[in-house]
Amino acid sequence: MDAFLTSRIMSDVLGGLTNGMIYGLVALSLVLIWRSAGILNFAAGAMPMVATYVGMVIFVSTLGYWPSVVIAIITGLTIGALTERVVVRRLYGKPPINPVVVMVGILIVLEGVAAAIWSTVPRGIPNPFSPIDWQLAGKPIALSSFSLYEIVTALVVMSAVAALFRFTKLGLQLRASALAPEVSRLLGVRVGRMLTLGWALSTGVGTITTVLVASNFFTGLTPQVMDGIFAFGFIAAAVGGLESPVGAIVSGVALGIVLQFVGDYINSNAIILVALVILVVSLMVRPNGIFTRNSARRV
């Protein structure tokens, strides 16, 4: 058993699981906005990045890690809500290209503003958990206190979102507002408020993800810290299905493990290529996503 836990294969599985949880959280934030507003948020990495700078740079030196995390999450919720109220609400009913252009513009602006204020130099964040891999019989396991912190946090967030949508009245109103806004209004649901809440929740989940990524000793916090991770999260969301939170999570974990094996056994330069191949093949076979049911329409 000790030999198996410290083996190369198990190390790849554990490393891929940690990365996959991060991809799954990014995919989940995209699914939340898609299900609530039908918009693909290309600024889903930049908005949480700004919130993370606010919490983990401005306040961390005086308040410490955990209060700063709370401040970052609250800032992320606020940024998401304000973005929907001020910008996105004017895009509903417009041609599909309009939200894409606007969100890409917000991405560029936010990264530029963050670079102007805090520079592009990576900022280390004091991490309460050790990034050093645990030892078993003198051999390292691809698991550390920090990676366990990432996995547990991701599981808690994913479970909370799933419970919200499945077991609460608020979750029912969020789903109804996305699926049938006019009927929901007739039933007394404040659809506008639900849309704002959906954007706030999505950015809050994204902020938690960004805090986890930036807390990594080898990464640090930069204005572009989420660009590459957003790309893999986007692939996971598209493969799993933009209508399926479960698909986002499962696809994110599966993608993380597959790419970990690719980087270890083939070449790290092939990771992006393999990820794109997975995306193309998946969209050819299941255009709506693996975990999204295809709906038949009578004509």
Buried (B, 14 or more C-beta within 10 A) or exposed (E): EEEEBBBEEBBBBBBBBBBBBBBBBBBBBBBBBBBBBEBBBBBBBBBBBBBBBBBBBBBBEEBEBEEBBEBBBBBBBBBBBBBBBEBBBEBBEEEEEBBBEBBEEBBEEBBEBBBEEBEEEEBEBEBEBEBEBBEBEEBEBBBBBBBBBBBEBBEEBBEEBBEBBEEEEEBBBBBBBBEBBEEBBEEEBEBBEBBBBBBBBBBBBBBBBBBBBBBBBEBBBBBBBBBEBBBBBBBBBBBBBBBBBBBBBBBBBBBBBBBBBBBBEEEEEBBBEBBEEBBEEBEEEBEBBBBBEEEEEEE
